[in-house]
Every structure is written in structure tokens, then in C-alpha cells.
Amino acid sequence: MSTNSSRSDCIFCRIIAQQSPARIVYQDDQAVAFHDIHPQAPVHILIVPRKHISRLQDLEADDESLMGHLLYLAKLLAEKENLAQHGYRLVINNGRYGGQAIFHLHFHLLGGRPMRWPPG
């Protein structure tokens, strides 16, 4: 289920509303990006839409441009963090079996070290 409002039980909604602390590296009218508190790489930034969307599976047709914005933002942040030359990983976990721990759609931008395959 997606809504335009924030949810008080969602840590990412609280970060977006500046009710919980985070090391924010970027924000605009559609998204907020901040450092993960449990980094899995030297650079681990979470890119979160301001709109509360629980999972990737809950996207609606009118979210298409938002998703494009988030992807472009990932590219810009990778460049800002000097990850573009050597590469980086962009991850979306969807649902419990997909490894999603926070049910607010988000991208993990990971870089600064070689990534192994397969993940997980």
C-alpha cells in the first residue's frame, strides 16, 4: 500500500520529517539520501522517496517518474562519492524473503570495495 503521507511507525518517514537523526547527504522535494547506520561497504547510502511506498511491489503507474528520479539520483550520488570510475552496486530488497528489513521502499548505494557475486 502506498500513501502520500508519512507513517509515524516508519523510521524512514521519521528521518524524512527530521524527527529521527540521520547523516543526510542529499534531499529534494521527492527524495532524501542518508548514510546507512549499519554500512555494508565503505560507502553505503540509502536513497528513499519522500512518498511512503512500503515495497517495490506496491508501486503504482504514477510512481514511474519518481523511480526514474531515484535512479538518476543514485547516479549523481555515486559520482559525488567517487564511485563511478570503479563501479558500485545499487540494491532494492523487496519483501521479507528479499531481505527487506524496513518497509519503506529504498535503494542501497554500495561502493568503495569490490562486490562479490552472487549476493546473499
Helices and strands as residue ranges (DSSP letters): E 2-3, H 11-16, E 24-27, E 31-35, E 43-49, E 52-53, G 56-58, G 61-63, H 64-80, E 88-91, E 107-111
